[in-house]
Amino acid sequence: MSLITVPVPHLAIGFDHHLMPVLGFGTAASTEPLLLKQAVLDAIRLGYRHFDTSPRYLTEESLGEALAEAVSLGLVGSRSELFVTSKLWCADAHGGLVVPAIQRSLKNLKLDYLDLYLIHWPVSSKPGKYKFPIEEDDFLPMDYTEVWSEMEECKRLGLAKCIGVSNFSCKKLQHILSIATIPPSVNQVEMSPVWQQRKLKELCKSKGIALTAYSVLGSRVAFWGTDKIIESDVLKEIAEAKGKTVAQVSMRWAYEEGVSMVVKSFTKERLEENLKIFDWSLTEEETHRISTEIPQCRIVGGEVYISEKGPIKSLEEMWDGEI
């Protein structure tokens, strides 16, 4: 029996209005496979249905095992109740490699299709080399036209219900829109009270593209993480006044911004706490304070994808001035 009392709302994404739960379980801060598997099963028991992975995280196989076990145990009625996202890694972002890459992810996940398949970063690397960090000599410019065409083929083949991008600036997203037959359904990016993505949010809204926020809590356990959110005086004051945690206030803010979010938590207590954001609201004054009183600072610069020898040589080029 589920412990959740407030159901997780959905966003309709893409032209066919596929339903995506607004709160997702992220696996980027990968943990020991058995611990991850248990955390996924705990999450499903609590009410989570949206799971996010990538070949880069080395979590596809563990996640796939957990999801298969959840179905076999009857924790969900069928695969169709789950929403699973994976991503195209840089080494596979080449003509002729995209469809084999999603097929490999599906095999790892023990699934017939993904709900959402994203280009992980707007850069390619030498095919067949999966070492991370990517060596500075191995970065290559992405052929956006060819790669996006093959992303579209993943959808046509039924391997992905929806396709999208991740870590794309306004300029790079507009380029994809200019060449797309099937536009991206989602752009998954860093977004939080300390990096509110106002310009990108407006563009996505105008084009019918859903935003998915990562690092909404600062990703403190990741190598790029920060305490800026958890230590924010504004968020602390709002949390204290409402009897909530800073994390809950940050997540509620994202939800009220109309975006979905992927949050990485592996303890049952934190998973349960993260679900308790849907039955209360921020006041107009609190929302105004978050939008005006918190200094803005991009946390995830993507420095590990920048190289003097590659196509993206600076933060300016990575984000096209959105820094």
Phi and psi restraints in degrees (value plus and minus 20) as a CYANA .aco file:
   2 SER   PHI     -87.8   -47.8
   2 SER   PSI     122.8   162.8
   3 LEU   PHI    -108.3   -68.3
   3 LEU   PSI     -30.2     9.8
   4 ILE   PHI     -97.3   -57.3
   4 ILE   PSI     120.0   160.0
   5 THR   PHI    -129.9   -89.9
   5 THR   PSI     -40.9    -0.9
   6 VAL   PHI    -131.0   -91.0
   6 VAL   PSI      96.3   136.3
   7 PRO   PHI     -86.7   -46.7
   7 PRO   PSI     131.9   171.9
   8 VAL   PHI    -101.2   -61.2
   8 VAL   PSI     102.5   142.5
   9 PRO   PHI     -86.8   -46.8
   9 PRO   PSI     146.3   186.3
  10 HIS   PHI    -141.8  -101.8
  10 HIS   PSI     136.0   176.0
  11 LEU   PHI    -131.3   -91.3
  11 LEU   PSI     120.4   160.4
  12 ALA   PHI    -108.8   -68.8
  12 ALA   PSI     102.2   142.2
  13 ILE   PHI    -139.3   -99.3
  13 ILE   PSI     131.0   171.0
  14 GLY   PHI      55.3    95.3
  14 GLY   PSI     150.5   190.5
  15 PHE   PHI     -90.7   -50.7
  15 PHE   PSI     -37.8     2.2
  16 ASP   PHI    -119.0   -79.0
  16 ASP   PSI     -11.0    29.0
  17 HIS   PHI      37.0    77.0
  17 HIS   PSI      25.7    65.7
  18 HIS   PHI     -86.0   -46.0
  18 HIS   PSI     117.3   157.3
  19 LEU   PHI    -108.4   -68.4
  19 LEU   PSI     103.4   143.4
  20 MET   PHI    -135.3   -95.3
  20 MET   PSI      99.6   139.6
  21 PRO   PHI     -77.8   -37.8
  21 PRO   PSI     116.3   156.3
  22 VAL   PHI     -92.0   -52.0
  22 VAL   PSI     -38.9     1.1
  23 LEU   PHI    -132.8   -92.8
  23 LEU   PSI      99.0   139.0
  24 GLY   PHI    -134.4   -94.4
  24 GLY   PSI     135.2   175.2
  25 PHE   PHI    -115.3   -75.3
  25 PHE   PSI      96.3   136.3
  26 GLY   PHI    -114.1   -74.1
  26 GLY   PSI     127.1   167.1
  27 THR   PHI    -140.3  -100.3
  27 THR   PSI      -1.6    38.4
  28 ALA   PHI     -86.8   -46.8
  28 ALA   PSI     -60.5   -20.5
  29 ALA   PHI    -103.6   -63.6
  29 ALA   PSI      52.3    92.3
  30 SER   PHI     -81.3   -41.3
  30 SER   PSI     123.9   163.9
  31 THR   PHI    -139.8   -99.8
  31 THR   PSI    -199.7  -159.7
  32 GLU   PHI     -77.4   -37.4
  32 GLU   PSI     115.6   155.6
  33 PRO   PHI     -70.2   -30.2
  33 PRO   PSI     -62.9   -22.9
  34 LEU   PHI     -87.8   -47.8
  34 LEU   PSI     -56.5   -16.5
  35 LEU   PHI     -87.3   -47.3
  35 LEU   PSI     -60.9   -20.9
  36 LEU   PHI     -82.4   -42.4
  36 LEU   PSI     -65.1   -25.1
  37 LYS   PHI     -79.3   -39.3
  37 LYS   PSI     -64.0   -24.0
  38 GLN   PHI     -85.8   -45.8
  38 GLN   PSI     -59.8   -19.8
  39 ALA   PHI     -84.0   -44.0
  39 ALA   PSI     -58.8   -18.8
  40 VAL   PHI     -84.6   -44.6
  40 VAL   PSI     -63.6   -23.6
  41 LEU   PHI     -84.5   -44.5
  41 LEU   PSI     -61.4   -21.4
  42 ASP   PHI     -80.1   -40.1
  42 ASP   PSI     -63.4   -23.4
  43 ALA   PHI     -82.2   -42.2
  43 ALA   PSI     -62.6   -22.6
  44 ILE   PHI     -85.0   -45.0
  44 ILE   PSI     -60.3   -20.3
  45 ARG   PHI     -81.6   -41.6
  45 ARG   PSI     -52.1   -12.1
  46 LEU   PHI    -100.8   -60.8
  46 LEU   PSI     -38.6     1.4
  47 GLY   PHI     106.4   146.4
  47 GLY   PSI     -23.7    16.3
  48 TYR   PHI     -87.4   -47.4
  48 TYR   PSI     120.5   160.5
  49 ARG   PHI    -153.5  -113.5
  49 ARG   PSI     -25.4    14.6
  50 HIS   PHI    -131.4   -91.4
  50 HIS   PSI     102.5   142.5
  51 PHE   PHI    -149.5  -109.5
  51 PHE   PSI     115.2   155.2
  52 ASP   PHI    -141.5  -101.5
  52 ASP   PSI     109.1   149.1
  53 THR   PHI    -163.6  -123.6
  53 THR   PSI    -196.2  -156.2
  54 SER   PHI    -188.4  -148.4
  54 SER   PSI     130.3   170.3
  55 PRO   PHI     -75.3   -35.3
  55 PRO   PSI     -52.3   -12.3
  56 ARG   PHI     -80.7   -40.7
  56 ARG   PSI     -52.3   -12.3
  57 TYR   PHI    -101.8   -61.8
  57 TYR   PSI     -34.6     5.4
  58 LEU   PHI      39.2    79.2
  58 LEU   PSI      15.8    55.8
  59 THR   PHI    -139.6   -99.6
  59 THR   PSI     -20.4    19.6
  60 GLU   PHI     -79.2   -39.2
  60 GLU   PSI     -65.3   -25.3
  61 GLU   PHI     -86.0   -46.0
  61 GLU   PSI     -65.1   -25.1
  62 SER   PHI     -84.0   -44.0
  62 SER   PSI     -61.9   -21.9
  63 LEU   PHI     -83.0   -43.0
  63 LEU   PSI     -64.2   -24.2
  64 GLY   PHI     -79.5   -39.5
  64 GLY   PSI     -61.7   -21.7
  65 GLU   PHI     -83.1   -43.1
  65 GLU   PSI     -62.5   -22.5
  66 ALA   PHI     -85.9   -45.9
  66 ALA   PSI     -62.2   -22.2
  67 LEU   PHI     -85.9   -45.9
  67 LEU   PSI     -60.3   -20.3
  68 ALA   PHI     -83.3   -43.3
  68 ALA   PSI     -60.4   -20.4
  69 GLU   PHI     -86.5   -46.5
  69 GLU   PSI     -57.9   -17.9
  70 ALA   PHI     -81.3   -41.3
  70 ALA   PSI     -60.7   -20.7
  71 VAL   PHI     -87.8   -47.8
  71 VAL   PSI     -64.2   -24.2
  72 SER   PHI     -87.0   -47.0
  72 SER   PSI     -50.5   -10.5
  73 LEU   PHI    -100.7   -60.7
  73 LEU   PSI     -29.1    10.9
  74 GLY   PHI      60.9   100.9
  74 GLY   PSI      -4.5    35.5
  75 LEU   PHI     -88.0   -48.0
  75 LEU   PSI     -48.9    -8.9
  76 VAL   PHI    -148.9  -108.9
  76 VAL   PSI     132.7   172.7
  77 GLY   PHI     -88.8   -48.8
  77 GLY   PSI     -56.2   -16.2
  78 SER   PHI    -183.7  -143.7
  78 SER   PSI     150.3   190.3
  79 ARG   PHI     -74.9   -34.9
  79 ARG   PSI     -53.7   -13.7
  80 SER   PHI     -84.1   -44.1
  80 SER   PSI     -36.3     3.7
  81 GLU   PHI    -100.1   -60.1
  81 GLU   PSI     -29.9    10.1
  82 LEU   PHI    -122.2   -82.2
  82 LEU   PSI     131.0   171.0
  83 PHE   PHI    -141.9  -101.9
  83 PHE   PSI      95.4   135.4
  84 VAL   PHI    -140.6  -100.6
  84 VAL   PSI     107.7   147.7
  85 THR   PHI    -133.0   -93.0
  85 THR   PSI     114.6   154.6
  86 SER   PHI    -154.0  -114.0
  86 SER   PSI    -198.8  -158.8
  87 LYS   PHI    -158.3  -118.3
  87 LYS   PSI     135.0   175.0
  88 LEU   PHI    -107.3   -67.3
  88 LEU   PSI      97.5   137.5
  89 TRP   PHI     -99.4   -59.4
  89 TRP   PSI     137.7   177.7
  90 CYS   PHI     -75.3   -35.3
  90 CYS   PSI     -59.4   -19.4
  91 ALA   PHI     -89.0   -49.0
  91 ALA   PSI     -38.1     1.9
  92 ASP   PHI    -123.7   -83.7
  92 ASP   PSI     -18.6    21.4
  93 ALA   PHI    -104.5   -64.5
  93 ALA   PSI      46.8    86.8
  94 HIS   PHI    -165.8  -125.8
  94 HIS   PSI     135.4   175.4
  95 GLY   PHI     -77.4   -37.4
  95 GLY   PSI     113.7   153.7
  96 GLY   PHI      67.6   107.6
  96 GLY   PSI     -28.3    11.7
  97 LEU   PHI    -133.1   -93.1
  97 LEU   PSI     -31.3     8.7
  98 VAL   PHI     -91.0   -51.0
  98 VAL   PSI     -69.8   -29.8
  99 VAL   PHI     -82.5   -42.5
  99 VAL   PSI     -66.1   -26.1
 100 PRO   PHI     -78.4   -38.4
 100 PRO   PSI     -52.8   -12.8
 101 ALA   PHI     -87.6   -47.6
 101 ALA   PSI     -65.3   -25.3
 102 ILE   PHI     -87.5   -47.5
 102 ILE   PSI     -54.6   -14.6
 103 GLN   PHI     -84.0   -44.0
 103 GLN   PSI     -56.5   -16.5
 104 ARG   PHI     -87.0   -47.0
 104 ARG   PSI     -62.3   -22.3
 105 SER   PHI     -82.3   -42.3
 105 SER   PSI     -62.2   -22.2
 106 LEU   PHI     -83.0   -43.0
 106 LEU   PSI     -59.3   -19.3
 107 LYS   PHI     -83.5   -43.5
 107 LYS   PSI     -64.1   -24.1
 108 ASN   PHI     -80.7   -40.7
 108 ASN   PSI     -59.9   -19.9
 109 LEU   PHI    -105.4   -65.4
 109 LEU   PSI     -27.8    12.2
 110 LYS   PHI      39.7    79.7
 110 LYS   PSI      21.8    61.8
 111 LEU   PHI    -144.0  -104.0
 111 LEU   PSI     137.8   177.8
 112 ASP   PHI    -110.4   -70.4
 112 ASP   PSI     -43.5    -3.5
 113 TYR   PHI    -174.7  -134.7
 113 TYR   PSI     138.5   178.5
 114 LEU   PHI    -122.1   -82.1
 114 LEU   PSI     129.0   169.0
 115 ASP   PHI     -95.6   -55.6
 115 ASP   PSI     -51.6   -11.6
 116 LEU   PHI    -170.2  -130.2
 116 LEU   PSI     111.5   151.5
 117 TYR   PHI    -144.6  -104.6
 117 TYR   PSI     104.8   144.8
 118 LEU   PHI    -138.4   -98.4
 118 LEU   PSI     124.6   164.6
 119 ILE   PHI     -92.7   -52.7
 119 ILE   PSI     100.0   140.0
 120 HIS   PHI     -89.0   -49.0
 120 HIS   PSI     -67.0   -27.0
 121 TRP   PHI    -160.6  -120.6
 121 TRP   PSI     133.8   173.8
 122 PRO   PHI    -102.5   -62.5
 122 PRO   PSI      27.3    67.3
 123 VAL   PHI    -171.1  -131.1
 123 VAL   PSI     127.7   167.7
 124 SER   PHI    -125.6   -85.6
 124 SER   PSI     144.6   184.6
 125 SER   PHI    -159.7  -119.7
 125 SER   PSI     150.9   190.9
 126 LYS   PHI     -75.1   -35.1
 126 LYS   PSI     108.9   148.9
 127 PRO   PHI     -78.2   -38.2
 127 PRO   PSI     121.5   161.5
 128 GLY   PHI      63.0   103.0
 128 GLY   PSI     -24.5    15.5
 129 LYS   PHI    -128.1   -88.1
 129 LYS   PSI      90.7   130.7
 130 TYR   PHI    -128.4   -88.4
 130 TYR   PSI      -5.9    34.1
 131 LYS   PHI     -86.8   -46.8
 131 LYS   PSI     120.1   160.1
 132 PHE   PHI    -150.9  -110.9
 132 PHE   PSI     115.1   155.1
 133 PRO   PHI     -83.7   -43.7
 133 PRO   PSI     131.8   171.8
 134 ILE   PHI     -86.3   -46.3
 134 ILE   PSI     114.9   154.9
 135 GLU   PHI     -88.0   -48.0
 135 GLU   PSI     124.7   164.7
 136 GLU   PHI     -82.8   -42.8
 136 GLU   PSI     -44.1    -4.1
 137 ASP   PHI    -100.5   -60.5
 137 ASP   PSI     -29.4    10.6
 138 ASP   PHI    -117.8   -77.8
 138 ASP   PSI     -22.4    17.6
 139 PHE   PHI     -95.2   -55.2
 139 PHE   PSI     121.8   161.8
 140 LEU   PHI    -155.9  -115.9
 140 LEU   PSI     131.8   171.8
 141 PRO   PHI     -87.4   -47.4
 141 PRO   PSI     122.8   162.8
 142 MET   PHI    -103.6   -63.6
 142 MET   PSI     113.2   153.2
 143 ASP   PHI    -104.7   -64.7
 143 ASP   PSI      68.4   108.4
 144 TYR   PHI     -77.9   -37.9
 144 TYR   PSI     -59.6   -19.6
 145 THR   PHI     -82.2   -42.2
 145 THR   PSI     -67.7   -27.7
 146 GLU   PHI     -89.1   -49.1
 146 GLU   PSI     -65.1   -25.1
 147 VAL   PHI     -85.6   -45.6
 147 VAL   PSI     -64.5   -24.5
 148 TRP   PHI     -87.1   -47.1
 148 TRP   PSI     -55.8   -15.8
 149 SER   PHI     -78.7   -38.7
 149 SER   PSI     -58.8   -18.8
 150 GLU   PHI     -97.2   -57.2
 150 GLU   PSI     -49.0    -9.0
 151 MET   PHI     -81.6   -41.6
 151 MET   PSI     -62.9   -22.9
 152 GLU   PHI     -80.7   -40.7
 152 GLU   PSI     -57.1   -17.1
 153 GLU   PHI     -84.6   -44.6
 153 GLU   PSI     -54.8   -14.8
 154 CYS   PHI     -78.5   -38.5
 154 CYS   PSI     -59.8   -19.8
 155 LYS   PHI     -90.5   -50.5
 155 LYS   PSI     -64.0   -24.0
 156 ARG   PHI     -81.1   -41.1
 156 ARG   PSI     -54.8   -14.8
 157 LEU   PHI     -98.3   -58.3
 157 LEU   PSI     -27.1    12.9
 158 GLY   PHI      61.0   101.0
 158 GLY   PSI      -7.9    32.1
 159 LEU   PHI    -100.5   -60.5
 159 LEU   PSI     -42.7    -2.7
 160 ALA   PHI    -159.6  -119.6
 160 ALA   PSI     111.6   151.6
 161 LYS   PHI     -89.6   -49.6
 161 LYS   PSI     -57.5   -17.5
 162 CYS   PHI    -158.2  -118.2
 162 CYS   PSI     133.6   173.6
 163 ILE   PHI    -148.6  -108.6
 163 ILE   PSI     135.2   175.2
 164 GLY   PHI    -186.7  -146.7
 164 GLY   PSI    -183.0  -143.0
 165 VAL   PHI    -153.8  -113.8
 165 VAL   PSI     150.7   190.7
 166 SER   PHI    -163.8  -123.8
 166 SER   PSI     120.0   160.0
 167 ASN   PHI      43.5    83.5
 167 ASN   PSI      15.7    55.7
 168 PHE   PHI    -122.3   -82.3
 168 PHE   PSI     109.4   149.4
 169 SER   PHI     -90.6   -50.6
 169 SER   PSI     151.9   191.9
 170 CYS   PHI     -75.8   -35.8
 170 CYS   PSI     -66.2   -26.2
 171 LYS   PHI     -83.1   -43.1
 171 LYS   PSI     -65.1   -25.1
 172 LYS   PHI     -89.6   -49.6
 172 LYS   PSI     -56.0   -16.0
 173 LEU   PHI     -86.1   -46.1
 173 LEU   PSI     -61.5   -21.5
 174 GLN   PHI     -84.0   -44.0
 174 GLN   PSI     -53.3   -13.3
 175 HIS   PHI     -85.0   -45.0
 175 HIS   PSI     -64.1   -24.1
 176 ILE   PHI     -79.5   -39.5
 176 ILE   PSI     -64.1   -24.1
 177 LEU   PHI     -80.7   -40.7
 177 LEU   PSI     -52.9   -12.9
 178 SER   PHI     -92.5   -52.5
 178 SER   PSI     -41.7    -1.7
 179 ILE   PHI    -130.7   -90.7
 179 ILE   PSI     -26.0    14.0
 180 ALA   PHI    -102.1   -62.1
 180 ALA   PSI     120.3   160.3
 181 THR   PHI    -108.1   -68.1
 181 THR   PSI     -62.7   -22.7
 182 ILE   PHI    -128.5   -88.5
 182 ILE   PSI      92.2   132.2
 183 PRO   PHI     -90.6   -50.6
 183 PRO   PSI     135.9   175.9
 184 PRO   PHI     -82.5   -42.5
 184 PRO   PSI     119.6   159.6
 185 SER   PHI    -103.6   -63.6
 185 SER   PSI     -48.4    -8.4
 186 VAL   PHI    -163.2  -123.2
 186 VAL   PSI     125.9   165.9
 187 ASN   PHI    -143.3  -103.3
 187 ASN   PSI      94.9   134.9
 188 GLN   PHI    -115.1   -75.1
 188 GLN   PSI      99.9   139.9
 189 VAL   PHI    -162.8  -122.8
 189 VAL   PSI     144.7   184.7
 190 GLU   PHI     -81.8   -41.8
 190 GLU   PSI     109.3   149.3
 191 MET   PHI    -177.1  -137.1
 191 MET   PSI     111.9   151.9
 192 SER   PHI    -184.8  -144.8
 192 SER   PSI     155.4   195.4
 193 PRO   PHI     -78.5   -38.5
 193 PRO   PSI     -42.9    -2.9
 194 VAL   PHI    -114.4   -74.4
 194 VAL   PSI     -25.9    14.1
 195 TRP   PHI    -168.1  -128.1
 195 TRP   PSI      68.9   108.9
 196 GLN   PHI    -106.7   -66.7
 196 GLN   PSI     -26.7    13.3
 197 GLN   PHI      33.9    73.9
 197 GLN   PSI      24.3    64.3
 198 ARG   PHI     -83.1   -43.1
 198 ARG   PSI     -63.9   -23.9
 199 LYS   PHI     -84.6   -44.6
 199 LYS   PSI     -67.6   -27.6
 200 LEU   PHI     -84.8   -44.8
 200 LEU   PSI     -58.4   -18.4
 201 LYS   PHI     -81.7   -41.7
 201 LYS   PSI     -62.4   -22.4
 202 GLU   PHI     -85.5   -45.5
 202 GLU   PSI     -61.7   -21.7
 203 LEU   PHI     -81.6   -41.6
 203 LEU   PSI     -68.3   -28.3
 204 CYS   PHI     -81.9   -41.9
 204 CYS   PSI     -60.9   -20.9
 205 LYS   PHI     -81.5   -41.5
 205 LYS   PSI     -61.7   -21.7
 206 SER   PHI     -89.2   -49.2
 206 SER   PSI     -43.5    -3.5
 207 LYS   PHI    -124.6   -84.6
 207 LYS   PSI     -16.9    23.1
 208 GLY   PHI      51.7    91.7
 208 GLY   PSI       8.7    48.7
 209 ILE   PHI    -124.2   -84.2
 209 ILE   PSI     108.6   148.6
 210 ALA   PHI     -98.4   -58.4
 210 ALA   PSI     122.9   162.9
 211 LEU   PHI    -119.0   -79.0
 211 LEU   PSI     114.6   154.6
 212 THR   PHI    -133.7   -93.7
 212 THR   PSI     106.7   146.7
 213 ALA   PHI    -113.2   -73.2
 213 ALA   PSI     112.3   152.3
 214 TYR   PHI    -137.1   -97.1
 214 TYR   PSI     147.0   187.0
 215 SER   PHI      37.5    77.5
 215 SER   PSI      11.3    51.3
 216 VAL   PHI     -88.3   -48.3
 216 VAL   PSI     -38.7     1.3
 217 LEU   PHI    -128.3   -88.3
 217 LEU   PSI     -16.0    24.0
 218 GLY   PHI      77.9   117.9
 218 GLY   PSI     -28.7    11.3
 219 SER   PHI      28.8    68.8
 219 SER   PSI      31.7    71.7
 220 ARG   PHI     -81.6   -41.6
 220 ARG   PSI     -46.1    -6.1
 221 VAL   PHI    -105.4   -65.4
 221 VAL   PSI     -27.7    12.3
 222 ALA   PHI    -111.4   -71.4
 222 ALA   PSI     143.4   183.4
 223 PHE   PHI     -87.0   -47.0
 223 PHE   PSI     -40.7    -0.7
 224 TRP   PHI    -117.3   -77.3
 224 TRP   PSI     -14.6    25.4
 225 GLY   PHI     -89.2   -49.2
 225 GLY   PSI     150.3   190.3
 226 THR   PHI    -169.4  -129.4
 226 THR   PSI     136.3   176.3
 227 ASP   PHI    -118.0   -78.0
 227 ASP   PSI     -15.5    24.5
 228 LYS   PHI     -78.5   -38.5
 228 LYS   PSI     -52.7   -12.7
 229 ILE   PHI     -98.9   -58.9
 229 ILE   PSI     -73.5   -33.5
 230 ILE   PHI     -81.5   -41.5
 230 ILE   PSI     -49.5    -9.5
 231 GLU   PHI    -116.9   -76.9
 231 GLU   PSI     -13.8    26.2
 232 SER   PHI     -87.9   -47.9
 232 SER   PSI     104.3   144.3
 233 ASP   PHI     -83.4   -43.4
 233 ASP   PSI     -59.2   -19.2
 234 VAL   PHI     -80.6   -40.6
 234 VAL   PSI     -69.0   -29.0
 235 LEU   PHI     -87.1   -47.1
 235 LEU   PSI     -56.4   -16.4
 236 LYS   PHI     -82.3   -42.3
 236 LYS   PSI     -63.8   -23.8
 237 GLU   PHI     -84.9   -44.9
 237 GLU   PSI     -61.5   -21.5
 238 ILE   PHI     -85.7   -45.7
 238 ILE   PSI     -63.2   -23.2
 239 ALA   PHI     -81.5   -41.5
 239 ALA   PSI     -64.1   -24.1
 240 GLU   PHI     -83.6   -43.6
 240 GLU   PSI     -62.1   -22.1
 241 ALA   PHI     -84.6   -44.6
 241 ALA   PSI     -51.3   -11.3
 242 LYS   PHI    -118.1   -78.1
 242 LYS   PSI     -25.4    14.6
 243 GLY   PHI      49.1    89.1
 243 GLY   PSI      14.0    54.0
 244 LYS   PHI    -141.0  -101.0
 244 LYS   PSI     151.9   191.9
 245 THR   PHI    -109.1   -69.1
 245 THR   PSI     142.0   182.0
 246 VAL   PHI     -79.7   -39.7
 246 VAL   PSI     -59.7   -19.7
 247 ALA   PHI     -80.0   -40.0
 247 ALA   PSI     -63.5   -23.5
 248 GLN   PHI     -85.1   -45.1
 248 GLN   PSI     -58.7   -18.7
 249 VAL   PHI     -84.6   -44.6
 249 VAL   PSI     -62.8   -22.8
 250 SER   PHI     -83.0   -43.0
 250 SER   PSI     -62.5   -22.5
 251 MET   PHI     -89.9   -49.9
 251 MET   PSI     -59.6   -19.6
 252 ARG   PHI     -83.1   -43.1
 252 ARG   PSI     -59.0   -19.0
 253 TRP   PHI     -78.2   -38.2
 253 TRP   PSI     -67.2   -27.2
 254 ALA   PHI     -80.8   -40.8
 254 ALA   PSI     -63.0   -23.0
 255 TYR   PHI     -81.9   -41.9
 255 TYR   PSI     -62.3   -22.3
 256 GLU   PHI     -91.6   -51.6
 256 GLU   PSI     -38.8     1.2
 257 GLU   PHI     -96.3   -56.3
 257 GLU   PSI     -27.6    12.4
 258 GLY   PHI      65.9   105.9
 258 GLY   PSI      -0.2    39.8
 259 VAL   PHI    -131.4   -91.4
 259 VAL   PSI     142.4   182.4
 260 SER   PHI    -112.4   -72.4
 260 SER   PSI     149.7   189.7
 261 MET   PHI    -166.7  -126.7
 261 MET   PSI     130.1   170.1
 262 VAL   PHI    -137.8   -97.8
 262 VAL   PSI     100.0   140.0
 263 VAL   PHI    -141.3  -101.3
 263 VAL   PSI     117.0   157.0
 264 LYS   PHI    -121.0   -81.0
 264 LYS   PSI      87.6   127.6
 265 SER   PHI    -162.7  -122.7
 265 SER   PSI     117.6   157.6
 266 PHE   PHI    -138.9   -98.9
 266 PHE   PSI     -23.5    16.5
 267 THR   PHI    -117.7   -77.7
 267 THR   PSI     125.2   165.2
 268 LYS   PHI     -80.5   -40.5
 268 LYS   PSI     -59.5   -19.5
 269 GLU   PHI     -82.1   -42.1
 269 GLU   PSI     -64.9   -24.9
 270 ARG   PHI     -89.9   -49.9
 270 ARG   PSI     -58.1   -18.1
 271 LEU   PHI     -79.3   -39.3
 271 LEU   PSI     -62.0   -22.0
 272 GLU   PHI     -88.6   -48.6
 272 GLU   PSI     -62.5   -22.5
 273 GLU   PHI     -79.7   -39.7
 273 GLU   PSI     -60.4   -20.4
 274 ASN   PHI     -84.7   -44.7
 274 ASN   PSI     -45.0    -5.0
 275 LEU   PHI     -98.3   -58.3
 275 LEU   PSI     -35.4     4.6
 276 LYS   PHI    -110.1   -70.1
 276 LYS   PSI      33.8    73.8
 277 ILE   PHI    -144.0  -104.0
 277 ILE   PSI     -18.8    21.2
 278 PHE   PHI    -122.8   -82.8
 278 PHE   PSI     -26.0    14.0
 279 ASP   PHI    -134.5   -94.5
 279 ASP   PSI       5.0    45.0
 280 TRP   PHI    -173.1  -133.1
 280 TRP   PSI     150.6   190.6
 281 SER   PHI    -157.1  -117.1
 281 SER   PSI     136.8   176.8
 282 LEU   PHI    -101.2   -61.2
 282 LEU   PSI     125.2   165.2
 283 THR   PHI     -96.7   -56.7
 283 THR   PSI     145.8   185.8
 284 GLU   PHI     -79.7   -39.7
 284 GLU   PSI     -59.5   -19.5
 285 GLU   PHI     -85.6   -45.6
 285 GLU   PSI     -62.1   -22.1
 286 GLU   PHI     -83.8   -43.8
 286 GLU   PSI     -62.3   -22.3
 287 THR   PHI     -83.0   -43.0
 287 THR   PSI     -60.3   -20.3
 288 HIS   PHI     -83.7   -43.7
 288 HIS   PSI     -61.3   -21.3
 289 ARG   PHI     -81.6   -41.6
 289 ARG   PSI     -63.6   -23.6
 290 ILE   PHI     -82.9   -42.9
 290 ILE   PSI     -58.6   -18.6
 291 SER   PHI     -98.2   -58.2
 291 SER   PSI     -40.4    -0.4
 292 THR   PHI    -137.6   -97.6
 292 THR   PSI     -42.0    -2.0
 293 GLU   PHI    -126.2   -86.2
 293 GLU   PSI     -24.8    15.2
 294 ILE   PHI    -123.0   -83.0
 294 ILE   PSI      97.6   137.6
 295 PRO   PHI     -77.8   -37.8
 295 PRO   PSI     117.7   157.7
 296 GLN   PHI    -112.1   -72.1
 296 GLN   PSI     114.9   154.9
 297 CYS   PHI    -176.3  -136.3
 297 CYS   PSI      98.0   138.0
 298 ARG   PHI     -86.9   -46.9
 298 ARG   PSI     110.4   150.4
 299 ILE   PHI    -114.8   -74.8
 299 ILE   PSI     -64.4   -24.4
 300 VAL   PHI    -112.1   -72.1
 300 VAL   PSI      76.8   116.8
 301 GLY   PHI    -102.6   -62.6
 301 GLY   PSI     -40.3    -0.3
 302 GLY   PHI      54.5    94.5
 302 GLY   PSI       6.7    46.7
 303 GLU   PHI     -76.4   -36.4
 303 GLU   PSI     -51.4   -11.4
 304 VAL   PHI     -91.4   -51.4
 304 VAL   PSI     -26.9    13.1
 305 TYR   PHI    -127.5   -87.5
 305 TYR   PSI     -12.3    27.7
 306 ILE   PHI    -128.6   -88.6
 306 ILE   PSI     113.8   153.8
 307 SER   PHI    -170.6  -130.6
 307 SER   PSI     117.8   157.8
 308 GLU   PHI     -78.6   -38.6
 308 GLU   PSI     -45.0    -5.0
 309 LYS   PHI    -116.2   -76.2
 309 LYS   PSI     -19.3    20.7
 310 GLY   PHI    -129.4   -89.4
 310 GLY   PSI    -195.7  -155.7
 311 PRO   PHI     -93.6   -53.6
 311 PRO   PSI     -44.6    -4.6
 312 ILE   PHI    -133.2   -93.2
 312 ILE   PSI      89.6   129.6
 313 LYS   PHI    -124.2   -84.2
 313 LYS   PSI     -24.6    15.4
 314 SER   PHI    -176.9  -136.9
 314 SER   PSI     144.4   184.4
 315 LEU   PHI     -80.7   -40.7
 315 LEU   PSI     -57.0   -17.0
 316 GLU   PHI     -78.0   -38.0
 316 GLU   PSI     -63.1   -23.1
 317 GLU   PHI     -93.4   -53.4
 317 GLU   PSI     -53.7   -13.7
 318 MET   PHI     -84.5   -44.5
 318 MET   PSI     -65.2   -25.2
 319 TRP   PHI    -128.1   -88.1
 319 TRP   PSI     -17.8    22.2
 320 ASP   PHI      32.5    72.5
 320 ASP   PSI      25.1    65.1
 321 GLY   PHI      68.5   108.5
 321 GLY   PSI     -27.1    12.9
 322 GLU   PHI    -106.2   -66.2
 322 GLU   PSI      46.3    86.3
